[in-house]
Amino acid sequence: MRRTEYLQEVRRMRFEELYLSWQERRLSQEEAARVLGACCLINKCYRRNSILRKRCLIKDVTEAG
């Protein structure tokens, strides 16, 4: 695995962990975005990523069923 692939995988895992924390109401969107390092558009960036994540989950579930 190349360094760039490794770093992308780490970012994905961090996002998933924070997304679950947000769903469980342990973190706000702003707190999760800050942990991810989103700067100027904190809520917008996190919201966009969480919407994309939901779409992926829905797609995975519908394809599996």
Buried (B, 14 or more C-beta within 10 A) or exposed (E): EEEEEEEEEEEEEBBEEBBEBBEEEEBEBEBBBBBBEBEEEBEEBBEEBBEEBEEEEEEEEEEEE
